[in-house]
């Protein structure tokens, strides 16, 4: 099971079972579909490291997702 914590978002926590490793890009799309809420730009962190779209997510991972903020 993978735990994805959407911080600063009404989505909250989503738990997803994986049969095999999946790219972060694919997994976040599944989370968006499951939540029914649109996702804007995000930053995802696993064990202190920023995830890239093609990074593989494996069973047991916990990921914190934050909205990407910009401004000046």
C-alpha positions in Angstrom: 0.0 0.0 0.0 1.2 3.5 -0.8 0.1 6.5 1.3 -0.2 9.8 -0.4 -0.7 12.8 1.9 -2.0 15.9 0.1 -0.9 18.7 2.3 -2.7 22.1 2.2 -5.5 20.5 0.2 -9.0 19.2 0.9 -8.0 15.9 -0.8 -6.2 14.8 2.4 -4.9 11.2 2.6 -5.2 8.6 -0.1 -4.1 5.0 0.2 -3.5 3.0 -3.0 -2.5 -0.6 -3.4 0.1 -1.4 -6.0 0.8 -4.7 -7.7 4.1 -3.5 -9.1 6.1 -0.3 -9.1 4.4 2.7 -10.9 5.7 6.0 -12.0 4.8 9.0 -9.8 3.2 10.6 -12.9 0.8 7.7 -13.3 0.1 7.4 -9.5 -0.8 11.1 -9.1 -3.2 10.8 -12.0 -4.9 7.9 -10.2 -5.1 9.9 -7.0 -6.7 12.8 -8.9 -9.3 10.5 -10.5 -10.0 8.8 -7.2 -10.5 12.1 -5.3 -12.7 13.7 -8.0 -10.9 17.0 -7.5 -8.6 18.7 -10.0 -4.9 18.9 -9.2 -2.9 21.9 -10.2 0.9 21.9 -10.1 2.3 19.9 -7.2 5.6 19.1 -5.5 5.9 15.6 -4.2 8.4 14.5 -1.6 9.4 10.9 -0.5 11.9 10.4 2.3 13.2 14.0 1.9 13.7 13.8 -1.8 11.7 15.7 -4.5 10.0 13.2 -6.9 10.2 13.6 -10.6 7.4 12.4 -12.9 9.2 9.2 -14.0 10.4 8.2 -10.5 9.0 4.8 -9.5 6.8 4.4 -6.5 6.8 1.1 -4.7 4.6 -0.6 -2.1 5.3 0.8 1.4 6.2 4.3 0.2 4.6 7.4 1.8 4.6 10.6 -0.2 3.8 14.2 0.9 2.3 16.3 -1.9 2.2 20.1 -1.7 0.6 22.6 -4.1 3.3 24.4 -6.2 3.0 28.1 -5.2 4.4 31.0 -7.1 4.3 34.7 -6.8 6.4 37.6 -6.0 
